[in-house]
Amino acid sequence: MANLQITSNFVGDHAGQYISAALKSANSLDYLTVLENIKYKRNISTVTSSSLIQNASCDFTDLGEISMTEKILSPKNLAINIDLCKNELLEDWQSLQMTAGAHNSNMSNDFAAFVMSYVAETIANGTETSIWQGLDASAGQFEGFMSATTGMYLLGGGTTTDAASGAYTAGNIIAHLASLVAAIPANVYGKASEDLYIFMNPKSYRMYIAAISTLGYNNLYHMTDGYVPTYEGVKIAVCNGVPDNQMSAAEKGNQFFGTDLLSDATQISILDGAAWGSDNLRLVVKYSGGVQMGVGTDITYQS
């Protein structure tokens, strides 16, 4: 059964343009460590040590301990399968652009390009949402960092938590940021110039900009392309999938996104069903994704 639903006021012509709803892009991947070539699972090893340094002597004295633990990153296999009925396309304005002939009724080039672009954006949107709030038990999602009840920040072990005093507003976002940064472990905060980020969503970021604009900082009444958002020396990563009224502080090298190949999510195939006697055009995508964190005690989570 075809999955294409068309709402049209077709009267014989079409401008050749297609509009889709704004979708989140998977911009969080810019701030995570991306691991590819994972067919099934990959172990992420974390190392801790204690009492390694001692006073020197002429003898060899064994002292201290190095411990290694592992976390498992298991990307979830995902797919998109859609049938587009040629007859439904022919009934719409696509009939003027589809190849002539009963056996050659393929989609027009511009509509095919739109479908592939829209599906690619849908994948990006789904990936971005799952990274932060996905539920492995839900179809089409993998477990995220901030997922309610089952999120990795909550169950991953040792994450520093900081309770938000209420819903974020432009009037209190600075106080929430101050509380979050104050809770960052000292050894992690010392790496503020490296790959430490505060993760927030665009809504929270707009509140932050409004707050510091009101205070007159950095002339942010007029944003510039070269502006790098920071708070007390910690860079801010604006990630579309982070839930409202939640933030975290973590190092890029301590949070991982795993997949087989990133390019799998852009390998979108459109197959003509005429080969097996069908009037459907079949769209197929197969890809994988999943996240995992390293040292939980180095991550600070506010909710």
SETOR-873415 format. One record per residue (C-alpha): residue in three letters; x, y, z. Coordinates in steps of 0.05 Angstrom, whole numbers, always signed. Layout:
residues N
("ALA" (X Y Z))
...
END
This chain:
residues 303
("MET" (+0 +0 +0))
("ALA" (+28 +68 -19))
("ASN" (+49 +115 +37))
("LEU" (+44 +178 -6))
("GLN" (-12 +226 +13))
("ILE" (-23 +286 -33))
("THR" (-64 +348 -17))
("SER" (-67 +391 -80))
("ASN" (-108 +444 -116))
("PHE" (-77 +422 -182))
("VAL" (-104 +460 -243))
("GLY" (-53 +442 -296))
("ASP" (+14 +474 -278))
("HIS" (+65 +475 -222))
("ALA" (+119 +523 -203))
("GLY" (+171 +468 -193))
("GLN" (+184 +486 -120))
("TYR" (+172 +444 -58))
("ILE" (+168 +468 +14))
("SER" (+178 +424 +75))
("ALA" (+171 +441 +148))
("ALA" (+234 +464 +183))
("LEU" (+271 +403 +211))
("LYS" (+326 +400 +262))
("SER" (+394 +385 +233))
("ALA" (+439 +336 +270))
("ASN" (+486 +392 +292))
("SER" (+504 +357 +357))
("LEU" (+552 +313 +318))
("ASP" (+598 +374 +314))
("TYR" (+607 +370 +390))
("LEU" (+611 +294 +400))
("THR" (+666 +244 +384))
("VAL" (+641 +206 +323))
("LEU" (+661 +133 +318))
("GLU" (+649 +96 +252))
("ASN" (+657 +25 +227))
("ILE" (+616 -4 +285))
("LYS" (+579 -64 +258))
("TYR" (+553 -88 +325))
("LYS" (+586 -61 +387))
("ARG" (+648 -24 +409))
("ASN" (+679 -21 +478))
("ILE" (+697 +48 +505))
("SER" (+753 +39 +556))
("THR" (+761 +88 +614))
("VAL" (+824 +88 +656))
("THR" (+831 +111 +728))
("SER" (+893 +109 +773))
("SER" (+912 +121 +845))
("SER" (+977 +129 +885))
("LEU" (+1023 +124 +825))
("ILE" (+1074 +176 +847))
("GLN" (+1122 +160 +904))
("ASN" (+1187 +183 +933))
("ALA" (+1246 +158 +892))
("SER" (+1296 +107 +920))
("CYS" (+1349 +60 +894))
("ASP" (+1299 +2 +896))
("PHE" (+1240 -14 +852))
("THR" (+1178 -9 +895))
("ASP" (+1112 -28 +864))
("LEU" (+1061 +23 +885))
("GLY" (+993 +47 +860))
("GLU" (+939 +19 +817))
("ILE" (+913 +29 +746))
("SER" (+841 +7 +734))
("MET" (+806 +0 +668))
("THR" (+731 -5 +658))
("GLU" (+690 -9 +595))
("LYS" (+625 +18 +569))
("ILE" (+590 -10 +509))
("LEU" (+568 +32 +449))
("SER" (+516 -7 +409))
("PRO" (+488 +31 +349))
("LYS" (+416 +13 +333))
("ASN" (+399 -7 +263))
("LEU" (+346 +39 +233))
("ALA" (+311 +44 +165))
("ILE" (+262 +82 +123))
("ASN" (+218 +44 +74))
("ILE" (+166 +81 +33))
("ASP" (+125 +63 -28))
("LEU" (+104 +120 -74))
("CYS" (+46 +101 -119))
("LYS" (+56 +124 -191))
("ASN" (-19 +129 -202))
("GLU" (-26 +179 -145))
("LEU" (+31 +220 -174))
("LEU" (-2 +218 -243))
("GLU" (-66 +245 -214))
("ASP" (-30 +305 -186))
("TRP" (+11 +357 -224))
("GLN" (+69 +307 -228))
("SER" (+34 +278 -289))
("LEU" (+61 +335 -331))
("GLN" (+132 +322 -310))
("MET" (+135 +246 -307))
("THR" (+166 +207 -365))
("ALA" (+117 +189 -420))
("GLY" (+96 +117 -429))
("ALA" (+59 +66 -387))
("HIS" (+124 +32 -366))
("ASN" (+166 +95 -357))
("SER" (+126 +136 -307))
("ASN" (+183 +155 -261))
("MET" (+182 +216 -215))
("SER" (+205 +281 -245))
("ASN" (+276 +302 -227))
("ASP" (+255 +360 -183))
("PHE" (+205 +319 -143))
("ALA" (+255 +262 -135))
("ALA" (+307 +312 -110))
("PHE" (+257 +341 -61))
("VAL" (+237 +272 -34))
("MET" (+310 +252 -24))
("SER" (+326 +319 +9))
("TYR" (+265 +314 +55))
("VAL" (+281 +243 +76))
("ALA" (+354 +262 +90))
("GLU" (+330 +319 +134))
("THR" (+281 +273 +169))
("ILE" (+339 +226 +185))
("ALA" (+380 +284 +212))
("ASN" (+321 +307 +253))
("GLY" (+310 +238 +282))
("THR" (+384 +228 +297))
("GLU" (+389 +296 +332))
("THR" (+328 +283 +375))
("SER" (+351 +212 +394))
("ILE" (+420 +236 +414))
("TRP" (+390 +275 +472))
("GLN" (+321 +249 +487))
("GLY" (+310 +184 +447))
("LEU" (+282 +121 +479))
("ASP" (+310 +55 +457))
("ALA" (+243 +23 +471))
("SER" (+210 +68 +419))
("ALA" (+211 +50 +345))
("GLY" (+259 +91 +304))
("GLN" (+298 +117 +364))
("PHE" (+360 +100 +404))
("GLU" (+372 +116 +477))
("GLY" (+395 +188 +489))
("PHE" (+436 +225 +541))
("MET" (+377 +263 +572))
("SER" (+320 +215 +560))
("ALA" (+268 +216 +615))
("THR" (+278 +161 +667))
("THR" (+325 +118 +625))
("GLY" (+374 +170 +598))
("MET" (+448 +155 +601))
("TYR" (+462 +216 +646))
("LEU" (+414 +186 +697))
("LEU" (+435 +113 +692))
("GLY" (+505 +117 +664))
("GLY" (+538 +121 +732))
("GLY" (+566 +178 +773))
("THR" (+542 +238 +733))
("THR" (+544 +302 +773))
("THR" (+473 +328 +778))
("ASP" (+450 +400 +788))
("ALA" (+376 +415 +799))
("ALA" (+344 +471 +760))
("SER" (+305 +518 +804))
("GLY" (+249 +523 +754))
("ALA" (+234 +533 +680))
("TYR" (+287 +573 +643))
("THR" (+272 +646 +627))
("ALA" (+312 +705 +602))
("GLY" (+310 +730 +674))
("ASN" (+340 +668 +706))
("ILE" (+382 +634 +652))
("ILE" (+446 +667 +677))
("ALA" (+432 +640 +747))
("HIS" (+421 +571 +719))
("LEU" (+486 +574 +679))
("ALA" (+523 +597 +742))
("SER" (+495 +539 +781))
("LEU" (+514 +489 +726))
("VAL" (+585 +515 +719))
("ALA" (+595 +516 +794))
("ALA" (+577 +442 +796))
("ILE" (+629 +423 +742))
("PRO" (+685 +383 +776))
("ALA" (+748 +425 +785))
("ASN" (+792 +378 +743))
("VAL" (+743 +384 +685))
("TYR" (+733 +459 +691))
("GLY" (+808 +467 +686))
("LYS" (+801 +443 +614))
("ALA" (+754 +499 +595))
("SER" (+799 +521 +538))
("GLU" (+801 +451 +508))
("ASP" (+738 +412 +488))
("LEU" (+691 +427 +546))
("TYR" (+622 +451 +525))
("ILE" (+557 +472 +556))
("PHE" (+501 +438 +517))
("MET" (+435 +476 +510))
("ASN" (+379 +481 +459))
("PRO" (+364 +542 +415))
("LYS" (+307 +564 +460))
("SER" (+353 +568 +521))
("TYR" (+407 +601 +478))
("ARG" (+358 +656 +457))
("MET" (+344 +669 +531))
("TYR" (+419 +673 +543))
("ILE" (+429 +723 +487))
("ALA" (+370 +764 +512))
("ALA" (+399 +765 +582))
("ILE" (+469 +786 +563))
("SER" (+442 +836 +513))
("THR" (+402 +869 +568))
("LEU" (+466 +872 +609))
("GLY" (+502 +903 +549))
("TYR" (+555 +849 +541))
("ASN" (+594 +841 +476))
("ASN" (+547 +889 +439))
("LEU" (+500 +831 +428))
("TYR" (+444 +877 +408))
("HIS" (+475 +863 +339))
("MET" (+501 +792 +332))
("THR" (+563 +781 +289))
("ASP" (+583 +719 +250))
("GLY" (+648 +713 +287))
("TYR" (+617 +711 +357))
("VAL" (+633 +648 +396))
("PRO" (+584 +639 +454))
("THR" (+616 +625 +521))
("TYR" (+599 +628 +594))
("GLU" (+656 +639 +644))
("GLY" (+706 +612 +593))
("VAL" (+665 +550 +575))
("LYS" (+641 +547 +502))
("ILE" (+567 +538 +490))
("ALA" (+543 +485 +441))
("VAL" (+474 +501 +415))
("CYS" (+443 +433 +399))
("ASN" (+374 +427 +371))
("GLY" (+356 +362 +405))
("VAL" (+369 +382 +478))
("PRO" (+303 +384 +517))
("ASP" (+275 +449 +545))
("ASN" (+298 +469 +615))
("GLN" (+357 +422 +613))
("MET" (+432 +433 +602))
("SER" (+496 +394 +611))
("ALA" (+571 +407 +613))
("ALA" (+616 +354 +582))
("GLU" (+678 +345 +541))
("LYS" (+674 +327 +468))
("GLY" (+722 +270 +480))
("ASN" (+678 +241 +534))
("GLN" (+613 +235 +494))
("PHE" (+608 +189 +434))
("PHE" (+563 +178 +374))
("GLY" (+571 +111 +339))
("THR" (+550 +86 +271))
("ASP" (+572 +40 +215))
("LEU" (+583 +96 +165))
("LEU" (+558 +167 +170))
("SER" (+546 +165 +95))
("ASP" (+495 +108 +104))
("ALA" (+444 +160 +126))
("THR" (+451 +196 +59))
("GLN" (+449 +134 +15))
("ILE" (+376 +140 -7))
("SER" (+354 +92 -61))
("ILE" (+292 +100 -104))
("LEU" (+274 +34 -139))
("ASP" (+223 +28 -195))
("GLY" (+174 -28 -180))
("ALA" (+161 -40 -254))
("ALA" (+216 -92 -252))
("TRP" (+171 -136 -208))
("GLY" (+104 -114 -237))
("SER" (+88 -60 -186))
("ASP" (+65 +12 -199))
("ASN" (+102 +36 -137))
("LEU" (+168 +73 -131))
("ARG" (+203 +44 -70))
("LEU" (+248 +88 -27))
("VAL" (+298 +53 +18))
("VAL" (+348 +78 +70))
("LYS" (+386 +35 +120))
("TYR" (+432 +66 +173))
("SER" (+450 +60 +247))
("GLY" (+463 +106 +306))
("GLY" (+475 +106 +381))
("VAL" (+509 +145 +436))
("GLN" (+549 +130 +498))
("MET" (+589 +170 +549))
("GLY" (+657 +155 +579))
("VAL" (+672 +179 +650))
("GLY" (+605 +196 +681))
("THR" (+635 +235 +739))
("ASP" (+665 +285 +690))
("ILE" (+596 +304 +663))
("THR" (+549 +354 +697))
("TYR" (+475 +350 +683))
("GLN" (+422 +402 +701))
("SER" (+348 +386 +698))
END
